[in-house]
């Protein structure tokens, strides 16, 4: 438990530090903790707010269109939280294997763009009666998601590689000593 807490604190202390290096253990434990925390907070928040939204729907205080928009906006929050919480850690981990952090950008950009395109497409499908318009958007969403999955797999494999031994162009090797 001390190791998990130590790696979580290490990641939190360096939450906005994009320079330096993190070893695999530091990165993966921090990432698992962040995912767990964000998922737990989002689950509670979504449960409470969704219940309120559906109560408003049952009394006709809100339209189905407004519910769709609100739920989509609510799911954007944890995605952005994860990107910000993990960006620096991904950067430091990539530095440990001798790679620039820019190889992580396509994954984040494709995730956000895929989500935004999906939001636009669903809003258009709710407001328009033309199915051909929505079908065109499905093809775009499919391509973005396919590219996202490819970039995510590449990033995941890269993050799982053993770090370079000794100093590299991004700094000294990360310490394995728990602080």
C-alpha positions in Angstrom: 0.0 0.0 0.0 2.9 2.3 0.7 4.3 1.9 -2.8 0.9 2.7 -4.4 0.5 5.8 -2.2 4.1 6.9 -2.8 3.7 6.6 -6.6 0.3 8.4 -6.5 1.9 11.3 -4.5 4.9 11.3 -6.9 2.5 11.7 -9.8 0.4 14.4 -8.1 3.5 16.4 -7.1 4.6 16.3 -10.8 1.1 16.8 -12.2 2.2 19.8 -14.3 5.8 18.9 -14.8 6.3 17.7 -18.4 10.1 17.4 -18.2 12.0 14.6 -16.6 11.4 10.8 -16.5 9.1 8.3 -14.8 9.7 4.6 -14.7 7.0 2.0 -15.6 6.0 1.4 -12.0 5.6 5.1 -11.2 3.5 5.7 -14.3 1.2 2.7 -14.3 0.4 2.9 -10.6 -0.3 6.6 -10.9 -2.4 6.0 -14.0 -4.5 3.3 -12.4 -5.1 5.5 -9.4 -6.2 8.5 -11.5 -8.5 6.3 -13.6 -10.1 4.8 -10.5 -10.6 8.2 -8.8 -12.0 9.9 -12.0 -14.3 6.9 -12.7 -15.6 6.9 -9.1 -16.2 10.6 -9.0 -17.8 10.6 -12.4 -20.0 7.6 -11.5 -21.4 9.3 -8.4 -21.8 12.7 -10.2 -23.5 11.1 -13.2 -25.8 9.0 -11.1 -27.0 12.0 -9.1 -27.3 14.4 -12.1 -29.0 11.8 -14.3 -31.6 11.1 -11.8 -32.4 14.8 -11.5 -32.6 15.1 -15.3 -34.9 12.1 -15.7 -37.2 13.5 -13.0 -37.3 16.7 -14.9 -38.2 14.8 -18.1 -41.0 13.0 -16.4 -42.6 16.3 -15.4 -41.9 17.8 -18.8 -39.6 20.5 -17.4 -36.9 19.4 -19.8 -37.0 18.0 -23.4 -35.2 14.8 -24.6 -33.0 17.1 -26.7 -31.9 19.0 -23.6 -31.2 15.7 -21.8 -29.0 14.5 -24.6 -27.0 17.7 -24.7 -26.6 17.7 -20.9 -25.5 14.1 -20.7 -23.0 14.5 -23.6 -21.5 17.6 -21.9 -21.3 15.7 -18.6 -19.3 12.9 -20.2 -16.9 15.4 -21.7 -15.8 16.5 -18.2 -14.1 13.2 -17.2 -12.4 12.9 -20.6 -10.9 16.3 -20.2 -10.0 15.6 -16.6 -8.2 12.4 -17.6 -6.3 14.1 -20.4 -5.1 16.8 -18.1 -4.3 14.5 -15.2 -2.3 12.1 -17.3 -0.7 14.4 -19.9 2.4 15.2 -17.8 2.8 11.6 -16.6 2.6 10.3 -20.2 5.2 12.9 -21.2 7.6 11.8 -18.5 7.1 8.1 -19.3 7.8 8.7 -23.0 10.9 10.6 -22.0 12.0 7.6 -20.0 12.0 5.4 -23.2 13.8 8.2 -25.1 10.8 9.5 -27.1 9.3 12.9 -27.4 6.0 13.5 -25.7 4.5 14.7 -29.0 3.8 11.1 -30.0 1.0 11.2 -27.3 -0.7 14.2 -28.9 -2.5 12.3 -31.8 -4.2 10.0 -29.2 -5.5 12.9 -27.1 -6.6 14.9 -30.2 -8.3 12.0 -31.8 -10.2 11.2 -28.6 -11.4 14.7 -28.2 -12.2 15.2 -31.9 -14.1 11.8 -32.1 -16.1 12.8 -29.1 -16.9 16.3 -30.5 -17.9 14.9 -33.9 -20.2 12.4 -32.1 -21.8 15.2 -30.2 -22.4 17.2 -33.3 -23.8 14.2 -35.2 -26.2 13.2 -32.5 -27.4 16.8 -32.1 -28.0 17.0 -35.9 -29.8 13.6 -35.9 -32.1 14.8 -33.1 -32.9 18.1 -34.9 -33.0 16.8 -38.5 -35.1 14.1 -40.1 -32.6 13.2 -42.8 -31.0 9.9 -42.0 -28.5 10.3 -44.9 -26.8 13.2 -43.0 -26.4 11.1 -39.9 -25.1 8.1 -41.9 -22.4 10.3 -43.3 -21.4 11.3 -39.8 -21.2 7.6 -38.8 -18.5 7.0 -41.4 -16.5 10.0 -40.1 -16.9 8.8 -36.5 -15.8 5.3 -37.5 -12.7 6.6 -39.2 -11.8 8.8 -36.3 -12.3 6.0 -33.8 -10.2 3.6 -35.9 -7.4 6.1 -36.0 -7.8 6.7 -32.3 -7.6 2.9 -31.5 -4.4 2.6 -33.7 -2.8 5.5 -32.0 -3.9 4.3 -28.5 -2.4 0.8 -29.1 0.9 2.4 -30.3 1.0 4.7 -27.3 0.2 1.9 -24.9 2.9 -0.3 -26.3 5.4 2.6 -26.1 4.4 3.3 -22.5 5.0 -0.3 -21.6 8.5 -0.5 -22.9 11.5 -0.6 -20.6 13.1 2.8 -20.0 16.6 3.6 -21.2 19.3 2.8 -18.7 21.3 5.7 -17.4 20.9 9.3 -18.5 19.2 10.2 -21.8 18.5 13.5 -23.6 15.5 14.0 -21.2 17.5 13.7 -18.0 18.8 11.2 -15.5 17.1 7.8 -15.0 14.1 7.9 -12.6 14.8 6.8 -9.1 13.3 3.5 -7.9 13.5 4.7 -4.3 10.2 5.4 -2.7 9.9 8.8 -1.2 
